[in-house]
Amino acid sequence: MKLHLYDTYKRELREFEPLNPDEVGLYTCGPTVYNFAHIGNLRTYLFEDTLRRVLAYNGYNVKHVMNITDVGHLVSDGDTGEDKMEAGSKRTGKSAWEIAELYTDAFIEDLKLLNILEPTIWCKATDHIQEQIDVVKCIEEKGYTYRTSDGIYLDTSKLDSYGYLARLDIEGLQAGSRVDQGEKRNLTDFALWKFSPEGEQRQMEWDSPWGVGFPGWHIECSAMSAKFLGTFFDIHCGGEDHIPVHHTNEIAQTQACYGTTLANFWMHGYFLQLSEAKMSKSSGEFLRVQSLIDRGIDPIAYRYFNLNAHYRTKLNFSWESLDGAQKGLDRLRKTFHSWGSKSGEVNQELLDQFVEFINNDLNMPRAMAVAWDLTRSDISDADKRATMLVFDEIMGLRLAEWQPKTVEVPAEILEMLEKRTEARKARNWAEADAMRDQIQAAGYEIEDTPEGPKVKLKK
């Protein structure tokens, strides 16, 4: 089956065909590094990692670009309030530059713990100020901007298709608004460049043709994606919260400057929910990957948990469901390990089923069901192992890396195990059973394997 993906822009499932047969351009909106990433954020990156793995499985060379927002993201999406980096600096007592480095490093470590592939290119907003200025100048030269006392804004009323991604009712929004829009001509207009406040020394500010200030949040993604992938590339991804504001405004900027919608496909992952509410840093339940580790949960179990829900559905989080995911992962790992180290032939029938589901808009819940069908099939263990290894290229569960925990078994237990072995060889079953019972009474259990008996702690 050919790869089909859901395009938010067109609101339909479309067959994926790369714009360039040699390379797929993928841009994923990265973190604003004013704090640690919570596991709700990371659900989006897990979906994007699955997408990248599926693209690679289909034979595409993926050029994956991810931004780091380290300036310009205000605490309000409406271009008001404090810059999140400046607020984070006040909260921590560190400079904005220091917290950007701290939380970027923490985010990269989270990706490693979840086995999320790093992007081909990282790009920081603060490293691309000139590129952002150049795009603002382009938009200005084409007549889409105006100046207020606090910045340079894009006039959204000059774009006939503004808001199409989110299917925004612009007239309804404007008529129903009770928000003071200040000097903005239209409620949906947004800042391309913000001026530093009078009498205030910001930590992050730059000279520009319009005055000292800093870029708006949205302009960085238009500028950096165009720099590394071109002004019209294959796929742009993010969380569902990006649809009505951030991605809508990215498209508007790009249409104004380049005349394109920036990406051929727009894809969005849905929220993780806690008690029927979106999980966010302001919800009071700020759960990090470290929070999982502190509870004895393997981060890969959180990956497994996410694979059992489609990326375009809400996923309710609870500790009970995560514990269940840990048990499921443990069972899959032990089953895979029990097949030994020799790989046979990939089972084509099961592989075809798996690929049919991953190529149907990344339907991982159905693909995971095929993986479990494989464990119960009657094909040889060697063929099971070979097939599951291919599945795990997509699942990313590191099954081949997992090993059972080893424990130091006391000498007296090993001596009893040896006596049991000798008794079995002599067909002295009563003595063998007695040794087994003594070993179990001591808190251990015996596993008879093709390589011989092994002893381990009881669960």
N, C-alpha and C positions, 0 to 999 in steps of 0.2 A: 504493500500500500504506500502511495506517495504521502509525503508529509503535509498535513493540513493543520493550520494554526488559526486561532480566533483573533480577528483584527478588531480592536475596539473602535477604530475610526469608522470602519464600514459596518460594524455590528454584524459580522458574519464570519463563518468558517471559510477560510480560503486555502487553496493549494499554495504551498510555499514554493516559489521559484526565485532563486537569487538574482539580484540585479547584475552581478558579476559572477560568472561560473567559477572563477578561480578563488573567490573569497566572499564570505558573508560578513557584512558589517553589523555588529551588535553593540548597542549603547545601553547601559543600565545606569539609572540614577543612583549615585552612591550616597553615603551618609553625610549628614551635617555633624561635624566632629566637635560638638560642644559638650557631649556626654557619652557614656557607654551606649552601645546598641542594645535594645531589649529584644527578647525572643520574637515579639511581634514584627519588629523590623526585619529580623533575620528570616522570617517565613518568605518574604519577597525574594531575598537573595537565594534561598533554597530553590524556589520555583525557577529563577533565572539560571541557576546552575543546571537544573534538569534540562531546560531548554538548550543550553549550550551543549550538554552531553548528547542530546538527541540530534542536534544539528551535526555534531562531529560523527555520530554513528552513521548518519545518512551520507557521509563522505565529504562534508563541507569543511573547508579550512576557515575557522571562525576568528575574526579579528574583534576582540572584545574590549571595549573601552568603558571604564567606570570613573566617574568624577568623585573628587573629595570636596565637599562644600565647606570651606574654611573661612568664608566671608560672605556677607550680603544677605544671609537668610534671616529676616526679621522674625520676631516672635509672633507677628500677625501676618497672615497671607495677604492682608490688605495694605501692605507697604507702610504699616505704622508700627510703633513700638521699638524696642531695642534689638540690635543685632544679637542673635543667639550666641555668637562667639564672645561678644563683649559681656553678655550676661553670664556666660560660663566662666569668664575670667574673674568677674566679681565674686561668683559663688565659690571658686576654688582658691582664690588668692594667687593664681598663676597668670602669666601673660596669655593673651589670646594665641600667640604663636606656640607657647608651651602646651596649652591644652589641645591645640590642633594636632600636635605631634603625639601627645599622650593617647588621645582617643582614636587617632588613626592607627597607631600601633596596636591598640586593644581590639579594634575592629578587624584588622588583618589576622590577629591571633584567633578571634572568634571564627573567621572563615576557615582557618586551618583545623580547628577543633571539630567543625561540622563537615569537613572534607569538601568544602566549596572551592572550586578552582579559582585561582586568582585571575584577574583580567589580564589580557595581553598588554594593556596600557592603563596605568593609573594617571589621572591628570587632576591637579589641584587648581582650584579657582584662583588662588593667589599667585600661581605660576603663569597665569594666562590673562593678566589684566589688559595687556595691549590688544590681544585678540578680541576681548570683550568690548573695549573702546572702539575698535575698528567696526564691529558689527553694529554698535549703536550709531556710529557715524553713517554707516550705510543706510540704516533705517531713517535717520534724520535727512539724509540727502534725497531720499525718495518721498519725503513729505509726510511721514507718519508720526512725527513726534511734536511735542510742545513742551515748554518750560514752565515750571512753577517755582515757588520760593524754595522748595525742598528737593527738586530733582528734575530729570528729563523723563517724560512719560510717553508711552505709546498710546495713540488715539485709536482705540479699538473700533470706533464707529466707522472708520475708513476701510475696514476689512469686512466685506460682505459675508464671509464665512466664519467670522469670529465665533468661537464657542461650539463649533460643529462637533468636535470630538466628544464633548460632554452633553451635546444636544441642549445647550443652555437656552432658556427663554429670556433673551436679553431685555426685551420690553417689560416683561413681567418682573424681572429682577429690579429694574430701574424704578418701576412704578411702586413696587412693594417695599422698597428699601427705606429703613428708618435710620440708616447709618449716615453720619455726616461725612461726605466724601471730600470735604475740604476744597482744594483748588482743582481737583480732578474734573475733567469735563464729563466723564461718564463713569458710572460705578465700576465698570469692568476694566477701566484703564489701569495700567500698572507701570511701575518705575523701571526704567532701563539703567539709570544712573542716579544715585542719591548723593546729595551734598552733605558734607560733614556739618553737624549742627553748629550754629554760631557760638563762639566762645568755648567750644568743647574740643579737646584733643583726643581723637580716636587712636586706637592702637594700629588699626588697619585702614589706611587711607592713601589715595594716590592722586597725582595731578591728572587732569583731563582737559579736553578742549572746553568743557563747560564749568570747570572749577574743581577744587579739591573735594574728593568724595570717595565713593566705593560703588561697585556694580550692584544692580538689582539681583535678586536670587535667580531669576529665570534665564538671564542672558548668558550665564556661564555654560549651560548645557547646549544652547544653540551654537555658541562660539567654539567650544571644544569638540563637540561631536562633528561639526563641519570641518574643523582642522584635521582631525584624524580619520574621519570616515567619508568626508565629502558632504555636499549640501543636500543630498538625497541618498539615504542608505537603507539597508534591509529592515532592521528591527530595532525599535526603541521600547524599553521596558521600564516599569516602575510599579509602585503600589497603587491600589485603586484610589487612594486619596489624592494622587497626582492628576487624575482625570479632569476635574472641574477648574483647577487653577494652574498648577505648574506646567503640566503638559499642554493644556489649552494655550497658555501664554508662550510656551516654546514654539508651538506651531505658528502663532500669530507673528512673532518676531521673524521667524524664518520665511514666512510668506511675504512679509514686508520687505525683507532684504533680498532673499534669493528666489522668491516665487515658487517655493516648494512646501510640502507638508513635512519636510525633514526626513520622515521615515516611511517606508512602504507598508510596514506593519507596526501597529501600536498594541502592545500587550501589557496586561496588568494583573498582578496577583492580588487576591482578596485578603481581608484582615484575619488575624487571629483574634478570637474573642474570649474575654474572661467575664463570666457572669453576665452574658448578653451585652457586654460593652466592648468597644474597640480597645485593644491593649495598647497603651501609650505611656509615655513617661509621666504624664500628668494624672494617670488613673489611680495612683497610689499602689499599684502592683507592678513595680518596675523590676521585672524578672530578666536577669542576664543569663548568658551561658554559664557563668560562674555560679549563679543561683542553682542551676541544675546539678552542677558538679558537687556543690555543697550538700545537696540532698542525696548524693550517691548515684545520680543518674548519668549515664554515659551520654555525652553530647550527640553521638551517632544515633542514640535512641530517639532524640528529638528529630533528627533527620528522618528516621523511620516513621515516626508519628506523622510527619508532614506528608510523606509519600502515600499515606493511606487516605488522603483527601485530595480532590481535584483542586488545582490552583485557583480556579474561578468559583470556588465555593467558600463560604465562611467556615472557619474551623474553630470549634469551641475547645478551649484549653481547660484541663483540670489535672490535678496531680494524679488522680486515679487513672485517667486515660493515658497519661505519660508513663505511669508504672506499668500499665498494660503493654505499651509500646516497648518498654525495656524488656519485658518478658518475651514478647514476640521476637524481638531482635536476638535475645539470648538463645531462644529455641532455634532460630534460623542459623545462627553462628555454629551452634553445637551440631546441628544436622549437617551443615556443610563440612565441618571438621571431621565428622564421622565417615565421610566418603573417602578419606585418605588423601594422598598427595598426587596420585596418578590421574592425569586427565585423558579422557577418551575423545569421542567425536561429539560435536554439538548436535543436539536433536533438532532437526530442521522444523518439524511440525510445531514443537513448543516455541521455538524461536520465532517462527512466523506469527504465532498468536501474540507473543510479547510485542513484536515490532508493530503489528497492526494497531495495538492499543497506544503505544508511545507516539506513533505517527498520527493518531487521531487526537490532536490538540493535547498531547502530553497526558493521556489518561492513565496516570500512574496507579490509581486504586485497582483498575482492571489488570494492569501489567503485574502488580504485586500478587494478585490472585493467581496469575499464571505461574509466578515463581513458586508459590506454595503448591500448586498442582504438580510442579516438577518434583518437589520433595516427596510426593506421594505416588509418583509414577513408578512403573515397573521396569524402567530402563536401568542399565548398569550404573553403579556408583560413579565410575569413571566418566561416563557420558553425562550424568547429572552434574558432576563438578565442572566439566567443560562448558556445559550450557549455562549454569549459574554464573560462571565467571563472565560470560558475555552479558548476562542480565545486569551484573553488578557494575559494568561500565556505565550504565545509566543510573542504577539505584545509588551507587556511591557509598555502599555500606562497609567497604573494606573487609569483605568476608575472608579473603585470602590472607590478610594480615593477622586475623584474630587467632589467639592461642588460649587454651584453657589456663586458668591460673594454676601455677604450681605451688605446692606446699611441702614443707619439710615433714616427711613421714618418719615418726620415731622408729628407732632400730627394732624395738620389740614388735611393732606392727609389721615391719618388713620380714621379721623372723617368722611370725605367724603366717604371713602370705607365702613364704617359702615352704613351710610345713604343709600348707593347704595344697600347694602345687605338687609336692612330692606325694601327698596322699591321693590326689586325683590320678597321678600317673600310676600309682599302685592299685587304683580302683578301690581305695579305702574310703568310700563315700561318707561313712559316719565320721571319720576323723576330719575329712575335708569340710563337712558341714559344721563341725564343732569349731574349727578354725575360723570359718566364715562368721559364725555367730559371735565369737570373741572379738573379731575385728569390728563388726557392726556395733557391738556393745561399747567399744572404745570410741565410737563416734566417726567411724570410717565406713566406706562402702567399696565393694570390689566391682570393677568393670572388666569382663573378659573380652579381649580384643584379639584380632588375628595375630597381633604381635606378642600376645601374652597377656596375663592378668595385670591390671593396674589398680592401684588403690588411691582413693581420694576422700576428702572430707565429705561427710553427709551434708546435704543441702538443709 
